[in-house]
Amino acid sequence: MEHLVRGVDHAAFPTFDPAGTVAFYRDTLGFPVVHSICAAGWGPEAHPDFIHFFFDIGGGDRLAFFYYFGLPAPDTSEGQGDVYARFGDDTPLFFVRSRHLALHVDSEEHLLEYRRRLDASQWPVEMQIQHETIESIYTHDPNGYMVEITRAMRPVTPQEDLDANLTIDALVDVVSRPGAGMDDLLVRKAELIVERAEQWQEQHSFPEGPVRS
């Protein structure tokens, strides 16, 4: 199918700390405010007035927040997660942290500049990790949302794109099986390779080495 989408218009999150949110995204990271909507008397009778405000995160994309006047903040003294998604204390931390926002930069120099800005603020970097093709820094914003800033360490190849689609096809095939695990996925992936090998040889002729970023 033709790919018609041109990126993220905006990703939106609720906030109970609009001042802290502005201090983090505009004053610390340097993302300018580019739009706001003051909504009074909107929606059903019991719907509170709210403001919807947007930050420019580059590439024509925006990050937005909703602040509802008079809405009590949730009790976050127990459990894990952010103001939107709370998990029990027995939820593995890796699962909690899998819900996050990732923003990309072009170079190691730019990544380290954002590390400098964060480390000089009240939201210092909590982790800096290299994994596979990217390097990332992580922190939490005033709302408890995990924020990642990442840079590519090398281009991704067409062969890796093909492998990713193969992996996901295998996952879709096995995930409904009771007790399915990684071994089942890898076996199904091997089966798909055999099934599709002849078709791939006819349809694809990949150049050697990275060809795109």
matplotlib code that plots the C-alpha trace (Angstrom):
import matplotlib.pyplot as plt

x = [0.0, 1.1, 2.7, 0.7, 1.6, 4.5, 5.4, 4.0, 1.8, 1.8, 1.9, -0.2, 0.0, -1.8, 0.1, -0.7, 2.5, 2.3, 5.0, 7.4, 6.6, 7.4, 10.6, 11.7, 10.8, 11.2, 13.7, 15.9, 15.8, 15.1, 11.9, 9.9, 6.2, 4.5, 0.8, -1.8, -5.6, -7.6, -10.7, -13.4, -16.8, -15.7, -17.4, -19.9, -21.3, -18.9, -15.8, -13.2, -11.7, -8.3, -5.3, -3.7, -0.1, 2.5, 6.3, 8.3, 10.4, 11.9, 11.1, 7.7, 6.7, 5.2, 4.8, 1.6, 0.2, -3.3, -3.7, -7.2, -8.0, -9.2, -8.7, -7.0, -3.7, -3.7, -2.1, 1.3, 2.7, 2.2, 3.0, 5.2, 4.9, 3.8, 0.7, -1.2, -0.2, 0.3, 1.6, 1.7, 4.9, 5.3, 5.5, 9.0, 10.8, 11.7, 8.0, 7.3, 10.1, 9.1, 6.5, 8.5, 9.1, 12.2, 13.5, 16.4, 19.4, 21.9, 25.2, 27.1, 27.9, 24.2, 23.4, 26.1, 24.8, 21.4, 23.2, 24.9, 21.6, 19.9, 22.7, 22.7, 19.0, 16.9, 16.3, 19.8, 20.5, 19.7, 21.2, 23.4, 23.4, 24.6, 22.4, 22.8, 22.5, 21.8, 23.1, 20.6, 20.3, 17.3, 15.6, 12.1, 10.2, 8.2, 5.2, 7.1, 7.2, 10.5, 12.2, 14.9, 17.2, 18.9, 21.4, 22.1, 25.6, 25.4, 22.9, 20.3, 20.6, 17.8, 18.8, 18.0, 14.6, 13.8, 14.9, 12.7, 9.6, 10.4, 10.7, 7.4, 5.6, 6.9, 5.8, 2.3, 2.1, 3.2, 2.1, -1.4, -0.1, -0.3, 3.1, 4.8, 8.4, 11.5, 12.3, 8.9, 9.5, 13.0, 11.7, 8.9, 11.3, 13.5, 10.5, 9.5, 13.1, 12.9, 9.4, 10.3, 13.9, 13.1, 10.7, 13.3, 16.0, 13.7, 12.5, 15.5, 19.0, 20.6, 23.8, 26.6, 27.0, 24.8, 22.8, 20.6, 20.4]
y = [0.0, 3.5, 5.2, 8.5, 9.5, 12.1, 11.8, 12.7, 15.7, 15.5, 13.1, 14.2, 13.5, 14.8, 16.9, 17.9, 20.1, 22.5, 24.8, 22.0, 20.7, 24.0, 24.3, 20.8, 20.9, 24.7, 26.0, 23.0, 21.1, 24.2, 23.1, 26.3, 26.6, 26.8, 26.5, 26.5, 26.1, 27.5, 25.5, 26.9, 25.2, 22.4, 19.0, 17.6, 19.7, 18.2, 18.6, 21.0, 23.9, 23.0, 24.3, 22.2, 23.3, 22.2, 22.1, 22.0, 18.8, 19.3, 17.9, 19.5, 17.3, 18.5, 17.2, 18.3, 18.3, 18.8, 20.6, 20.4, 23.2, 22.0, 18.3, 16.8, 15.1, 11.3, 9.8, 8.6, 7.7, 4.0, 1.9, 2.7, 4.7, 8.2, 10.3, 8.5, 4.8, 3.3, -0.2, -2.3, -2.5, -6.1, -5.0, -5.5, -2.2, -3.1, -3.3, 0.1, 1.7, 0.3, 3.0, 6.1, 8.9, 8.7, 11.7, 11.5, 13.7, 13.6, 13.2, 12.2, 15.9, 16.8, 13.9, 15.1, 18.7, 17.4, 15.5, 18.7, 20.6, 17.8, 17.3, 21.0, 20.9, 19.2, 16.3, 14.8, 11.9, 8.6, 6.2, 6.4, 3.2, 1.9, -0.8, -2.4, 0.6, 3.5, 5.3, 6.9, 9.0, 8.7, 10.7, 11.3, 14.6, 16.3, 14.1, 10.9, 10.2, 8.5, 10.5, 9.1, 11.1, 8.9, 9.0, 6.4, 4.9, 3.6, 3.4, 0.6, -1.6, -2.9, -6.4, -5.4, -4.0, -7.3, -9.2, -7.0, -7.7, -11.4, -11.4, -9.6, -12.0, -14.9, -13.2, -12.7, -16.3, -17.7, -15.2, -16.7, -20.1, -20.9, -20.5, -19.4, -18.2, -17.0, -20.5, -20.8, -17.4, -18.4, -21.7, -20.0, -17.4, -20.2, -21.8, -18.5, -18.0, -21.4, -20.7, -17.3, -17.8, -18.4, -15.4, -13.1, -14.1, -13.1, -9.8, -8.4, -7.6, -5.8, -3.7, -4.5, -2.4, 0.4, 2.4, 4.7, 6.4]
z = [0.0, -0.7, 2.4, 2.8, 6.3, 6.6, 10.2, 13.7, 13.8, 17.6, 20.4, 23.3, 27.1, 30.2, 32.7, 36.3, 36.4, 33.5, 34.9, 35.4, 31.9, 30.4, 32.4, 31.2, 27.5, 26.7, 29.2, 29.6, 26.3, 24.2, 22.4, 21.6, 22.3, 18.9, 19.6, 22.4, 22.6, 25.5, 25.7, 28.0, 28.2, 25.9, 25.9, 28.3, 31.2, 33.7, 31.5, 33.0, 31.2, 29.8, 27.9, 25.1, 24.4, 21.9, 21.7, 18.4, 18.5, 15.0, 11.6, 11.6, 14.6, 17.9, 21.4, 23.2, 26.7, 28.2, 31.5, 33.0, 35.5, 38.9, 38.2, 41.2, 40.6, 41.2, 44.2, 42.9, 46.3, 45.6, 42.5, 39.6, 36.4, 35.4, 36.1, 33.3, 33.7, 37.2, 37.7, 40.9, 42.9, 41.6, 38.0, 36.6, 36.1, 32.5, 31.7, 33.2, 31.3, 28.0, 27.8, 26.8, 24.3, 22.1, 20.2, 17.7, 17.0, 14.1, 15.9, 19.1, 19.5, 19.6, 22.0, 24.4, 24.2, 25.4, 28.1, 29.2, 29.4, 31.4, 33.8, 34.5, 35.4, 38.1, 35.6, 35.1, 32.8, 34.5, 31.9, 28.8, 26.8, 23.4, 22.0, 18.6, 16.1, 18.5, 21.5, 23.9, 27.1, 29.4, 32.1, 33.4, 32.9, 35.6, 34.9, 35.3, 31.6, 30.5, 27.8, 25.5, 23.2, 20.7, 17.8, 15.2, 15.3, 11.8, 8.9, 8.9, 5.8, 3.5, 4.6, 8.2, 7.1, 5.5, 8.6, 10.7, 8.6, 8.6, 12.4, 12.9, 10.5, 12.6, 15.8, 14.5, 13.5, 16.9, 19.5, 19.8, 20.7, 24.4, 26.1, 22.9, 23.5, 21.7, 20.4, 18.7, 17.0, 15.8, 14.4, 12.6, 11.2, 9.8, 8.2, 6.6, 5.3, 3.5, 2.2, 0.8, -0.3, -4.0, -4.2, -2.5, -5.0, -7.8, -6.3, -4.5, -5.4, -2.5, -2.9, -0.5, 2.6, 4.1, 1.6, 3.7, 7.0]

ax = plt.figure().add_subplot(projection="3d")
ax.plot(x, y, z, "-o")
ax.set_aspect("equal")
plt.show()
